[in-house]
C-alpha cells in the first residue's frame, strides 16, 4: 500500500508539473538559455580575436629579405608592401590610426647577418621590429600570424635572430583605443543586463502583484483615466529601474580596471567626455522606458508575479543575446536601419559611444524609434487596462 501511495503522489505531482505549459517552459528554458548564450559568446569571441576568412592583411616591410618574402608568399594571404626607411614614421602613424595592419622593419642585409651570427658568441642577434595595434582586431591577428611565421623560421635557424628585442614600443594602440575596445566589448552587455534586471525587479510586482492582491481593481474605479494610470506606472517604474541600473553600471565601471588585472593601467573611464556621457544617458533612458513598457505589457497578461516572471524570461534571453553582439567588434554599425530595431539599436548606440565610433544620425534614429515604440506600448497597455477579461483575470 505504501508503494502504491508513493506512486500515486508521484503521478499527481508529475501530472501537475507537465500539465502546466508554463512550468514546462520554466524547466526547459535554462538549458535553451545556456545553449544560445554560449553559442553567441563563442561566435563573439571568434570575431573579437579573428578576422574574416577572406580578409587579406597589408604589411609594410622595410629591408624585406628574400627568405622572408618566399616564406610569406608560400603561406599566402598577405599583401606585402616594400617601403623605405624614410617612410617608417608615416607607417607607424598609419598603424596607430588603424589604417595599416602591420609594419615590419628588418635589419639591412638580414639574410647575411643571420647566416653570419653565432648564438654562442654572446653578441646581440639581428632584431626584427614589428609594429602593430592591439586595439585593432585585424592588426592583432596579422601580428600573431606574422610572428608565428618568423618564430617557425627562427626555430629552423637555431635562434639566430630576435623579434622585438629592442626597447621601443611596438604596440602602437593609444590608451584611448585600448580602453575603448575593452569597454565597447563588455559594457553594452553589462548595461543591458543591469537595466533589464532593474526593470524586471519592479515591473511585475507593480502590475501582476496588484492583480494577485486584488488592489488593482480599487485603482481602476478611481476617476483617474486608465491611460494616465499606465503612463504613471511606467514613469515611476522607469525611475526606480534607472537608479538600480545606474548604481550597477557605476560600480562596474569603477571595478572593471581591477577586474582586468594587468590591463588595468590602460582602462580608465576618464577617456570619455561630457558629450559621451550625455549620449549614453539619453540612450539608457530611452532603453529603460521601452523595457519597462514591454515588461509591463507581459506582466498584465499574468495572474501572479511568479507567472509574470515566467512570461518575461524570453525577453531576458533576447536582451542578453543582443548584448553579446557587442563582442563581435568592428565598432558601431553605420547603416541607419540597424538603429530602428528595438533594443538592438540601444546596443549599437552604446558600442558607438564606448568605441568612439558614434553614428550621430543613428543615435537620433534610435532615440526616436524607442520613443515611438514606448508610446505604442503605452497605447497597448491602456487598451489592456480597459479589457476586463485581462485586467481581472485571477
Secondary structure, 3 states (H helix, E strand, C coil): CHHHHHHHHHHHHHHHHHHCHHHHHHHHHHHHHHHHHHHHHHHHHHHHHCCCCCCCEEEEEECCCHHHHHHHHHHCCEEEEEECHHHHHHHHHHHHCCCCCEEEECCCCHHHHHHHCCHHHCCCCEEEEEEECCCCHHHHHHHHHHHHHHHHHHHHCCCCEEECCCCCCCECCCHHHHHHHHHHHHHHHHHHHHHHHHHHHHHHHHHHHHHHHCCHHHHHCCCCCHHHHHHHHHHHHHHHHHHHHHHHHHHHHHHHHHHCHHHHHHCCHHHCCHHHHHHHHHHHHHHHHHHHHHHHHHHHHCCCHHHHHHHCHHHHHHHHHHHHHHHHCCCCCCCHHHHHCCCHHHHHHHHHHHCCCCCHHHHHHHHHHHHHHHHHHHHHHHHHHCCHHHHCCC
